[in-house]
């Protein structure tokens, strides 16, 4: 990746589309400095609208994911290995809203980086780390749902807190080590030194990734994606078969009360469906960006700036999507939100509140 004003992880697409030295623009990021980057020529109206749209996404990502983490960590009823994975995923999305989106908002609207050269590199490392952490979490969640749906009765003994902890540790450590080592060893821009030097300006944030590492980054996205698609395909086939079996049993028993196994099966199928929608939202948000990045790396950075910005912010908004999905499908999450917002979680023994319908 190479970005001019746009330091999003692992992408080279805006390196030639930034219009750094546009002859028609006179506004500079730093008016009194030589080789200053050119500021985006937005008028006050569009600039205000962009700040509102981007700022809303950041607030939604921060508040929504904070509610998810608070709900799962506070209420004992939600303390399960699977939910700890969800809470850790929410943490990655929360950090995107806190440590990435506000800075990217200014960069995208102003066309300038005002936060220092050091944080420019950190910002890109954070983007890569949180991106891959979310991806690995979703991959492990899909495997967890497969085990839960395929064998719900033995599932608690197979996916334990210890297994969940190992999945969380792997997701965070691998993504952080990979992202930081790639950028701080300089492997990312090997062979692109002349290009980066020619486009360097004061007030820009340039992080270049050569074709080799762009391809590797794409593979790191593609492989877990294929795993998730395969696993969820199996999940929905199993769920369909289980639903048919339950319907047959209901007819045979003249609508007798459901067995414990039937209730567990239905609950796990619903959880798999909800998290499957979260995975689909993630893929729909990220896939266009990764496809664009690999095309740009091999075709000479042809993506226009405005297209790049749209793809980037679709990706960012994905961090705000999961809490909305949980709120729509999970009654326990809606109840938890009411308790948190009303301040009732501050009451004694609130952690033992029953969040599930009788």
C-alpha positions as CSV (number, residue, x, y, z in Angstrom):
1,X,0.0,0.0,0.0
2,X,1.0,3.5,-0.6
3,X,-1.1,6.3,0.5
4,X,-0.6,10.0,0.2
5,X,-3.0,11.6,2.5
6,X,-4.5,8.2,3.0
7,X,-2.6,5.8,5.2
8,X,-4.9,2.9,5.2
9,X,-3.3,-0.5,5.6
10,X,-1.8,-2.5,2.8
11,X,-3.0,-0.5,-0.1
12,X,-1.1,1.3,-2.9
13,X,-4.0,2.7,-4.7
14,X,-3.9,6.3,-3.9
15,X,-0.2,6.9,-4.4
16,X,-0.7,8.5,-7.8
17,X,-4.3,9.6,-7.3
18,X,-3.8,12.1,-4.4
19,X,-3.3,15.1,-6.7
20,X,-0.6,16.2,-4.4
21,X,0.7,19.0,-6.6
22,X,-2.4,20.0,-8.4
23,X,-1.8,23.2,-10.3
24,X,-5.4,24.3,-9.8
25,X,-5.3,24.1,-6.0
26,X,-3.6,26.8,-3.9
27,X,-4.5,25.6,-0.4
28,X,-1.7,23.8,1.3
29,X,-1.6,21.7,4.5
30,X,1.2,24.0,5.8
31,X,1.2,27.3,4.0
32,X,4.7,28.4,5.2
33,X,6.6,25.2,4.5
34,X,8.2,24.1,1.3
35,X,6.9,20.8,-0.3
36,X,3.7,21.0,1.7
37,X,0.9,18.6,0.6
38,X,-2.1,20.2,-1.1
39,X,-5.2,20.5,1.0
40,X,-8.5,19.0,-0.2
41,X,-10.5,21.8,-2.0
42,X,-13.8,21.1,-0.3
43,X,-16.1,24.1,0.4
44,X,-17.4,24.5,4.0
45,X,-20.8,22.8,3.2
46,X,-19.4,19.5,1.8
47,X,-16.6,19.6,4.4
48,X,-19.2,19.8,7.3
49,X,-21.3,17.0,5.8
50,X,-18.3,14.7,5.5
51,X,-17.2,15.4,9.1
52,X,-20.8,14.6,10.2
53,X,-20.9,11.3,8.3
54,X,-17.5,10.1,9.3
55,X,-17.9,11.3,12.9
56,X,-21.2,9.5,13.2
57,X,-19.5,6.3,12.2
58,X,-16.8,6.7,14.8
59,X,-19.3,7.4,17.6
60,X,-21.4,4.5,16.6
61,X,-18.3,2.1,16.5
62,X,-17.2,3.3,19.9
63,X,-20.5,3.4,21.7
64,X,-22.0,0.2,20.1
65,X,-19.0,-2.0,20.7
66,X,-18.5,-0.6,24.3
67,X,-22.1,-1.7,25.0
68,X,-21.3,-5.2,23.6
69,X,-18.2,-5.5,25.8
70,X,-19.9,-4.1,28.9
71,X,-22.8,-6.5,28.5
72,X,-20.8,-9.6,28.1
73,X,-18.2,-8.8,30.8
74,X,-20.7,-7.5,33.4
75,X,-23.6,-10.0,33.2
76,X,-22.6,-13.4,34.5
77,X,-25.3,-15.1,32.3
78,X,-23.3,-14.0,29.3
79,X,-20.0,-15.4,30.5
80,X,-19.4,-18.2,28.0
81,X,-16.3,-19.1,25.8
82,X,-18.2,-18.1,22.7
83,X,-19.3,-14.7,24.1
84,X,-15.7,-14.0,25.2
85,X,-14.7,-14.3,21.5
86,X,-17.5,-11.9,20.6
87,X,-16.4,-9.4,23.3
88,X,-12.8,-9.6,22.0
89,X,-14.1,-9.0,18.4
90,X,-16.0,-6.0,19.8
91,X,-12.8,-4.7,21.4
92,X,-11.0,-4.7,18.0
93,X,-13.9,-2.8,16.5
94,X,-14.0,-0.4,19.5
95,X,-10.3,0.4,19.0
96,X,-10.9,1.1,15.3
97,X,-13.4,3.7,16.5
98,X,-11.1,5.2,19.0
99,X,-7.6,5.0,17.5
100,X,-8.2,4.9,13.8
101,X,-11.4,6.6,12.6
102,X,-11.0,10.1,14.2
103,X,-7.6,10.5,12.6
104,X,-8.6,9.1,9.3
105,X,-11.6,11.5,9.4
106,X,-9.4,14.5,9.4
107,X,-7.1,13.0,6.8
108,X,-9.9,12.1,4.5
109,X,-11.7,15.5,4.7
110,X,-8.7,17.8,4.8
111,X,-6.3,15.8,2.7
112,X,-3.6,16.4,5.3
113,X,-2.0,14.5,8.1
114,X,-1.6,16.7,11.1
115,X,-0.7,14.1,13.7
116,X,3.0,13.6,13.2
117,X,5.2,11.2,11.3
118,X,5.5,8.7,14.1
119,X,1.8,8.3,14.6
120,X,1.3,8.0,10.8
121,X,3.1,4.7,10.9
122,X,1.4,3.7,14.2
123,X,-1.9,4.5,12.6
124,X,-1.3,2.2,9.7
125,X,-0.1,-0.5,12.0
126,X,-3.2,-0.2,14.1
127,X,-5.4,-0.4,11.0
128,X,-3.7,-3.6,9.9
129,X,-3.7,-5.1,13.4
130,X,-7.4,-4.5,14.0
131,X,-8.3,-5.6,10.5
132,X,-6.6,-9.0,10.8
133,X,-7.6,-9.4,14.4
134,X,-11.3,-9.0,13.4
135,X,-10.9,-11.4,10.6
136,X,-9.3,-14.1,12.7
137,X,-11.9,-13.7,15.4
138,X,-14.7,-14.1,12.9
139,X,-13.0,-17.2,11.6
140,X,-12.7,-18.8,15.0
141,X,-16.3,-17.8,15.8
142,X,-17.5,-19.6,12.6
143,X,-15.7,-22.8,13.8
144,X,-17.2,-22.4,17.2
145,X,-20.7,-22.1,15.7
146,X,-20.1,-25.2,13.5
147,X,-19.2,-27.3,16.6
148,X,-22.2,-25.9,18.5
149,X,-24.7,-26.6,15.7
150,X,-23.3,-30.0,14.6
151,X,-23.1,-31.4,18.2
152,X,-24.8,-29.1,20.7
153,X,-24.8,-31.5,23.6
154,X,-21.0,-32.2,23.7
155,X,-20.2,-28.6,22.6
156,X,-19.6,-27.3,26.1
157,X,-16.8,-29.8,26.7
158,X,-15.2,-29.2,23.3
159,X,-15.1,-25.4,23.1
160,X,-14.0,-24.5,26.6
161,X,-12.8,-21.2,28.1
162,X,-9.2,-22.4,27.6
163,X,-9.8,-23.0,23.9
164,X,-11.5,-19.6,23.6
165,X,-8.6,-17.9,25.3
166,X,-6.1,-19.5,22.9
167,X,-8.2,-18.3,19.9
168,X,-8.3,-14.8,21.3
169,X,-4.5,-14.7,22.0
170,X,-3.7,-16.1,18.5
171,X,-6.0,-13.5,16.9
172,X,-4.4,-10.6,18.6
173,X,-0.7,-11.6,18.7
174,X,-0.5,-12.8,15.1
175,X,-2.2,-9.6,13.7
176,X,-0.1,-7.2,15.8
177,X,3.2,-9.0,15.2
178,X,2.6,-9.2,11.5
179,X,1.5,-5.6,11.0
180,X,4.1,-4.0,13.1
181,X,7.0,-6.2,11.9
182,X,6.1,-5.6,8.2
183,X,6.1,-1.8,8.5
184,X,9.0,-1.4,11.0
185,X,11.4,-3.6,9.2
186,X,10.9,-1.7,5.9
187,X,10.0,-4.9,4.0
188,X,6.7,-3.3,2.9
189,X,8.3,-0.6,0.6
190,X,11.3,-2.5,-0.7
191,X,11.7,-1.5,-4.4
192,X,9.4,1.5,-4.1
193,X,11.9,3.9,-2.5
194,X,12.1,6.2,-5.5
195,X,8.4,6.4,-6.0
196,X,7.8,7.2,-2.3
197,X,10.5,9.8,-2.2
198,X,9.1,11.5,-5.3
199,X,5.7,11.8,-3.7
200,X,6.7,12.7,-0.2
201,X,5.4,16.0,1.1
202,X,5.0,17.8,4.4
203,X,1.6,16.9,5.8
204,X,1.2,13.6,4.0
205,X,1.2,10.1,5.4
206,X,2.8,7.7,3.0
207,X,2.9,4.0,3.8
208,X,4.0,1.9,0.8
209,X,3.6,-1.8,0.3
210,X,5.1,-3.5,-2.7
211,X,3.4,-6.1,-4.9
212,X,4.8,-9.1,-3.1
213,X,3.4,-8.0,0.3
214,X,0.1,-6.8,-1.2
215,X,-0.4,-10.3,-2.5
216,X,0.5,-11.9,0.9
217,X,-1.9,-9.5,2.6
218,X,-4.6,-10.5,0.2
219,X,-3.9,-14.2,0.9
220,X,-4.2,-13.5,4.6
221,X,-7.6,-12.1,3.9
222,X,-8.7,-14.8,1.4
223,X,-7.7,-18.0,3.3
224,X,-9.8,-17.2,6.5
225,X,-12.6,-16.0,4.2
226,X,-12.7,-19.3,2.4
227,X,-12.7,-21.1,5.7
228,X,-15.7,-19.1,6.9
229,X,-17.7,-19.5,3.7
230,X,-17.1,-23.3,3.8
231,X,-17.9,-23.6,7.5
232,X,-21.1,-21.5,7.3
233,X,-22.2,-23.5,4.2
234,X,-22.0,-26.6,6.3
235,X,-23.7,-24.9,9.3
236,X,-26.8,-24.0,7.2
237,X,-27.0,-27.5,5.7
238,X,-26.9,-29.0,9.2
239,X,-29.4,-26.4,10.5
240,X,-31.8,-27.2,7.7
241,X,-31.6,-30.9,8.4
242,X,-32.1,-30.3,12.1
243,X,-35.2,-28.1,11.5
244,X,-36.7,-30.8,9.4
245,X,-36.0,-33.5,12.0
246,X,-37.6,-31.3,14.8
247,X,-40.6,-30.7,12.6
248,X,-41.0,-34.5,12.1
249,X,-40.6,-35.2,15.8
250,X,-43.2,-32.5,16.7
251,X,-45.8,-34.2,14.5
252,X,-45.0,-37.6,15.9
253,X,-45.4,-36.4,19.5
254,X,-48.5,-34.3,18.8
255,X,-46.8,-31.1,19.6
256,X,-45.4,-32.3,22.9
257,X,-43.1,-30.1,24.8
258,X,-39.7,-29.7,23.2
259,X,-36.9,-31.7,24.5
260,X,-33.8,-30.1,26.0
261,X,-31.8,-31.1,22.9
262,X,-34.4,-29.4,20.6
263,X,-34.2,-26.2,22.6
264,X,-30.4,-26.2,22.5
265,X,-30.4,-26.9,18.8
266,X,-32.7,-24.0,18.1
267,X,-30.7,-21.6,20.2
268,X,-27.4,-22.6,18.6
269,X,-28.9,-22.3,15.1
270,X,-30.1,-18.8,15.9
271,X,-26.7,-17.8,17.2
272,X,-25.1,-19.3,14.0
273,X,-27.5,-17.3,11.8
274,X,-26.8,-14.1,13.6
275,X,-23.0,-14.4,13.5
276,X,-23.3,-15.6,9.9
277,X,-24.9,-12.3,9.1
278,X,-22.0,-10.5,10.9
279,X,-19.5,-12.5,8.8
280,X,-21.4,-11.6,5.6
281,X,-21.4,-7.9,6.5
282,X,-17.6,-8.1,7.2
283,X,-16.9,-9.7,3.8
284,X,-19.1,-7.4,1.9
285,X,-17.3,-4.4,3.5
286,X,-13.8,-5.7,3.1
287,X,-13.8,-7.6,-0.1
288,X,-14.1,-4.6,-2.5
289,X,-11.2,-2.9,-0.7
290,X,-8.9,-5.9,-0.9
291,X,-9.8,-6.5,-4.5
292,X,-9.1,-2.9,-5.4
293,X,-5.8,-3.0,-3.5
294,X,-4.5,-6.1,-5.4
295,X,-5.7,-4.7,-8.8
296,X,-4.0,-1.3,-8.0
297,X,-0.8,-2.9,-7.0
298,X,-0.4,-4.7,-10.3
299,X,-1.9,-2.1,-12.6
300,X,-0.1,1.1,-11.5
301,X,-2.3,2.7,-8.8
302,X,-5.3,3.6,-11.0
303,X,-8.0,4.1,-8.4
304,X,-9.4,7.7,-8.2
305,X,-9.1,9.3,-4.8
306,X,-12.8,9.6,-4.2
307,X,-13.3,5.9,-5.0
308,X,-10.6,4.9,-2.6
309,X,-12.1,7.1,0.2
310,X,-15.5,5.4,-0.3
311,X,-14.0,1.9,0.0
312,X,-12.0,2.9,3.1
313,X,-15.0,4.3,4.9
314,X,-17.2,1.3,4.0
315,X,-14.5,-0.8,5.7
316,X,-14.5,1.6,8.7
317,X,-18.3,1.5,9.0
318,X,-18.2,-2.3,9.3
319,X,-16.8,-1.7,12.9
320,X,-20.1,-0.2,13.7
321,X,-22.3,-2.9,12.1
322,X,-21.9,-5.8,14.6
323,X,-23.6,-4.1,17.6
324,X,-26.5,-3.2,15.3
325,X,-26.8,-6.8,14.2
326,X,-26.8,-8.0,17.8
327,X,-29.4,-5.5,18.8
328,X,-31.7,-6.6,16.0
329,X,-31.4,-10.3,16.6
330,X,-30.7,-10.7,20.3
331,X,-33.3,-9.8,22.9
332,X,-30.8,-10.3,25.7
333,X,-28.6,-7.6,24.1
334,X,-31.5,-5.1,23.9
335,X,-32.3,-5.8,27.6
336,X,-28.7,-5.4,28.5
337,X,-28.5,-2.0,26.7
338,X,-31.6,-0.8,28.7
339,X,-30.0,-1.8,32.0
340,X,-26.6,-0.1,31.0
341,X,-28.1,3.1,29.7
342,X,-30.5,3.5,32.6
343,X,-27.6,3.0,35.1
344,X,-29.3,-0.1,36.7
345,X,-26.0,-2.1,36.3
346,X,-24.7,0.0,39.1
347,X,-27.1,-1.6,41.5
348,X,-26.0,-4.4,43.8
349,X,-26.2,-7.9,42.3
350,X,-27.1,-6.5,38.8
351,X,-24.6,-8.9,37.3
352,X,-27.0,-11.8,38.1
353,X,-29.9,-10.3,36.2
354,X,-31.7,-12.7,34.0
355,X,-31.4,-11.5,30.4
356,X,-33.1,-14.4,28.7
357,X,-36.9,-14.8,28.2
358,X,-38.5,-17.5,30.2
